[in-house]
Amino acid sequence: MTRTRSITFLASATVPVLAALAVAGCASSSASNTSRSSAPPRTANGQSATVGVANENLGNILVDSQGRTLYLF
């Protein structure tokens, strides 16, 4: 076998494996989506969870019902 032929063989064997991995990685699982509940999230004491936006010097900040920062960007 010549060098060019062995490189071509290796490349042709690698492409289907990489394509299968890419397809498997991009596929979504329907089993994880079926377990979601439509009920609103609850806090530890049983009340409905609320989220708000606070306007600070840094911009809009996502806060919980007690004013604690949930997300800052």
SVG drawing of the C-alpha trace seen along z (x, -y; Angstrom):
<svg xmlns="http://www.w3.org/2000/svg" viewBox="-49 -54 53 56">
<polyline fill="none" stroke="black" stroke-width="0.4" points="0.0,0.0 1.3,-3.4 1.4,-6.3 -1.4,-8.2 -3.6,-5.2 -3.2,-4.6 -4.0,-8.3 -7.1,-8.1 -8.2,-4.9 -7.7,-6.4 -9.6,-9.5 -12.5,-7.6 -12.8,-5.4 -12.7,-8.4 -15.4,-10.6 -18.4,-8.3 -17.4,-7.9 -17.1,-11.7 -20.4,-12.2 -22.2,-9.7 -20.8,-11.4 -21.9,-14.8 -25.4,-13.6 -25.6,-11.8 -24.4,-14.9 -26.9,-17.2 -29.9,-14.9 -32.4,-16.0 -33.8,-13.5 -37.6,-13.5 -37.6,-11.6 -36.2,-14.5 -38.8,-16.9 -41.8,-14.8 -41.0,-15.0 -41.4,-18.8 -44.3,-20.1 -46.5,-23.0 -46.9,-24.1 -45.1,-27.3 -42.0,-27.0 -42.4,-27.4 -40.1,-28.8 -39.1,-26.8 -42.1,-28.1 -44.6,-27.1 -45.3,-30.5 -45.0,-31.1 -41.5,-32.1 -41.1,-35.6 -38.4,-37.2 -37.9,-40.9 -35.5,-43.4 -33.7,-46.0 -32.1,-49.0 -28.7,-49.7 -25.6,-51.6 -24.4,-48.5 -27.7,-48.1 -30.6,-45.8 -30.1,-43.0 -32.3,-40.0 -33.4,-39.7 -35.7,-37.4 -38.6,-38.5 -36.2,-39.5 -34.0,-41.6 -31.1,-39.2 -29.3,-39.1 -30.0,-36.0 -28.0,-37.0 -25.7,-39.9 -24.3,-40.6"/>
</svg>
